[in-house]
Amino acid sequence: MGRRIAIVEDEAAIRANYADAFTRQGYEVAAYADRPSALAAFARRLPELAIIDIGL
């Protein structure tokens, strides 16, 4: 199993907090501020886990 996580969160501070926490645990983290940028990235390569703001 891979260790790639995608975070989709429009609040910059929350996005950075999640990214920092998972990076410290050894995960490769990709963070996106909005749905279109996340979907474009997911079309190229899917993460093993996506954490998505429910409002997006």
Secondary structure, DSSP 8 states (H G I E B T S, - for coil): ---EEEEE-S-HHHHHHHHHHHHHTT-EEEEESSHHHHHHHHHH---SEEEE-TT-
